Amino acid sequence: MRTRLRYLSSLLVLFAAVPVVAVPAAAAESAGAPAVQEARTGVPPAQENPAPLGANDWSCKPTTEHPRPVVLLHGFSAPSAGHWSAFSPYLKVNGYCVFTITYGAIRLPIVDLVGGFKPIEYSAEQLSMFVSKVLAATRSSTVNIVGHSEGGIMPRYYLKNLDGANKVHNFVAWAPPNHGTSLSGLYQLAKQIPGFDEVLLPTVCEVCTQLVTGSPFIEELNSPDETVGDVRYTVLTSKYDVLVTPIETSYLDGADNISVQDVNPRATPGHITMAFSPTVFDITQKALSRN
């Protein structure tokens, strides 16, 4: 049990171990990029820097082949630069305009900037502000969104409650906890620690209690419909995922639900390594081309 609880604690900094490949702030934000205004709720804009290679080039304009900019949204405890260090340059080389933020961020003494700790509502407000900035800079009417794990469920709040469905064309989610997650049973195990559910978890991680199976947030988000508007939803899962479990919790009514192994039986990405999987990249690029 002690070993499994240490594993649970390590999830809080798991993505922070991903190597950061970033561009300097001056290069990431070119002159003329529209400013982001603080939300009416008092939520500040998300962190745009450091950014992964290929992202946040505010001079980029969509092309006929790729008419919509792509917004990338990291998973829990990730800095955007590390999380998208492979997929962002992949998209850029293939002709996309790529943008990303570190949303719901806090700063820690050792790993500095980590994202996704704030409540979903907070992060969705930051996403709303950022999408407006991207649309203004690129003169586009809609964006495409690719989100991983928490980044694959947080935009659903934006789509449903913050008018995001009118600003997003394709939404591709990698292993999102759309119906909550048990973390392979680790959450139920950790609840045996006195005060874990009532004090420790909400104090350390405000978003965590929202994403477990059966939470009020999950129930409200999925009612009455799991998909909204004219957005094209695609959900990708991998049978090797041990963090968002069971993997069927990711699937949505009204989405194209795809198992990576149904496309390529030899592909073996786990939850984290979906961010580095050529098969995941290929499926996602096809989904982004949907009209």
N, C-alpha and C positions, 0 to 999 in steps of 0.2 A: 504493500500500500504506500509506503514511504516513497518508493521509487516513482510510482504513478503520480503522486502529488507533486513531486519535484518536476515531473514532466509537465503537469498542468501549469505550474508557475512559470516554466520556461516559455509558454505560449505568449506571455506578455511582451517578450522581447525577441520572438522568433524571427520576424521579418527584419529586425534591425541588424541581424547578422549578414544580410545579403549585401555584397559589395556595392558601394555607391560609385556610379560612373556619372559624373555631373558636369554641366557646363557652367562657367562663371555667370553670376547674376547679370553682369553687363551684357554678355552675349545672349542670354536667354530673353531679355526684355529689350527690344529695339525701340528707338524713338518713335513716337506716334501711337504706341499701344494705349487703348482707352483705359482710364483709371477705373478701378472697382470701388463702388460706393458701399459703405457699411449698410447692412440690411436694416430695415425698419425695426427689426426685433433687437437690434444692438449687437448682432453677431458680426464679428470682424471678417474681412476677406480671408480666404485660405492662403497658405504658404505656396508661392509659385516657384521658389528657388530654395535649394538647388534643384535643377531639373535634369532628367536623363538626356543623353545625347539625342538630338532630333526633335526635342519638344520645345514648345513655347517660343517658336520663331514667329513674332508678331507681324512680320512682313509677308508671311506665307499666304498665298491665295489659292483656294481650291481650283481644280481643273475640271475639264469635261469628263475625264475618266474617273476622277475622285471628287465629286462636287460638294461633299460635306466634310468639314473638319472633324477629327476624331478626338474625343476627350477620354483620357485614361484615368481610372480610379483604382487605387491600390487597395490592398487588404488590411486587416487589423494589424496595428502596431508597425506598419511599414512606413518608411520614407519613400516618397514617390520616385526619387532618383534611383534608388536601389531596386525597387520592385520592377520598374519598367526599363531597366538597363539593357535588356535584350529586345523587347518588343517595340519600344519607341523607335530606335534606329532602324529596325526592320520595316516598320511602316513608313518612315521617312524615306528610306531608299526606294520603296515601292511607290512613291509619289504622293503620299498623304500629308496633309497639314495636321500636326499632332500637338495636343495641348494636355497639360496635366497639373494637378495640385496635390499637396499634402493636406488633406482635410481633417477636421477634428483633432488638430495637433496639440501635443504637449511636449515639453522639453525635459529630458532626463539627464542627470549628470554625466553618465558614461556614454550613452548613444546619441545624446542631443535630441534632434527632432524625430519624433515618431507620431504617426497619424492614426486616426480612427478611434480615439479613446472617448471622444465626446458623444453625447446622445445623437441618434440618427437625425432627429429634427434639426439640430445645430449644424451638422455636416451637410444636410440637404439644403439649408439656407446658403451655405458657402458654395455649394455646387450651382445653385440658381444664379448667384452673382457672377460666378466664373463663366457659365454658359452665356450669359448676356454679354460679357466682355468678349468672348470668342466670336460670337455672332456679329458684334459690332466691328471687330477688327477684320474679319474675313468677308464681311458683307454677305453672309449666308443667312438663309431663313431657318435652317435646322442643322443640328449636329448629329453625329453618331457617338454613342458611348460604349466603351468596353470597360467592364468592371470585374474585379477578381475578389471572391470571397465577400467580405463586408462591402467592398466596392461594387458587388453585384446585387446587393439588396438595398443599400442606401439610396441609389437613384430611383428605386420604385416609389419611395416616399415623395421624392421630387416630382416624378411623373404624375402621381395621384393627387397630391395636395398643393403643389406650388406651380401649377400650370406648365409643368415640364413636358407633358404629352404633346403640347403644341409646338415644342422646340426640338424634339428628338425624333429622328427618322428610324434608325436601327439601334437597338440596345442588345449588346452581347454580354452575357454574364457567365463567368467561369466559376463553377462550384459555389454558388451563393447559398446561404442558409435561409432559403425562402420560406421554409416551414419550421425554422428553428433547428438547432443542432444539439446533440447530446455529447459531442466531442468523444465519441466512442465510449460513452458511459462515464467519462472523467468528471463531468459536471455533477452527476448524481453522487459520485464518490466524494467530491470536494464538499458537498453540502453537509457531510458528516462533521466537518470542522465547525465548532460553535461560532455562530455569528457570520459565517462565510457568506450566506445568501443575503442577510439583512444589513450587514455592516461592511465586511471586508471587500466583497466584490463591487458593490456600488461605489465605494470610496476609491478603490484603485482603478476601476474601469467602469465608467458610467454607462457605456454602451453594452456591456457584456450581458446584463440581465435582460436586455431587449431581444437578444439573439438566441436565447435558449428555447428549446421546444416548449410550446404552450404558453409563452409569455403574452401578456395583453397587447403588446406592440405587434407581435406576429399575427395574432388573431384579428386585430383591426386592419392591418395592412392587407390581409388576404380577403377581406369582406367588403362588398359582396362579390367582387370579381378580382381575379389575380392579375389580369392584364387590363390596361386602360388605353383608350384612344386608338389612333391609327399607327401606333408604334409597332415596329416589327421586332418581336422578342426572339432571341436565341439563347438557350441555356446549354452549357457544356459541362459534363461531369466525367470523372475517371473512377474506375472501380478500385484504384489504388489510393484513393483519398481516405484518410483516417481521421480527418479533422471535422469536416462537415458530413455527418453520418446520421442515418443511412443516406447514401448518395441520392436516393429518390427524393429526399427532402428539398433538393434544389429545383425540381421540375415544376413548371407552372402550366395551368390550364391556359390555352391560347398562345403558347410559345412553341417554337421548334426545339424540342428537347433531344439532345444528342449526346450519346456516350462516345467518348474519344475512341474506345476500343471497338465500337461498331464501325468506325471509319478506318482505323488502323489497329488491328489486333496486336501488333507488335509494340505499340506505344505504351509506355509505362509511367506516365507522369503521376506523381502524388499531388497532394493539395498545393503545396508551395511551388513545386517544379512545373506546374502548368504554365507558369510565367516564363518558362524557358523551353517549352516543347514545340518543335517544328510542326507537329501534327495539329496542335492547338492553334498555332499561328495560321496555318493553312485554312482550317475550318473557319476561323474568325474572319480572315480576309474575304472568303466567299460570302459570309454573312453580311459583311459591310457593303457588299456590292448589290444587295437587294434593293430594288426600286419600289 
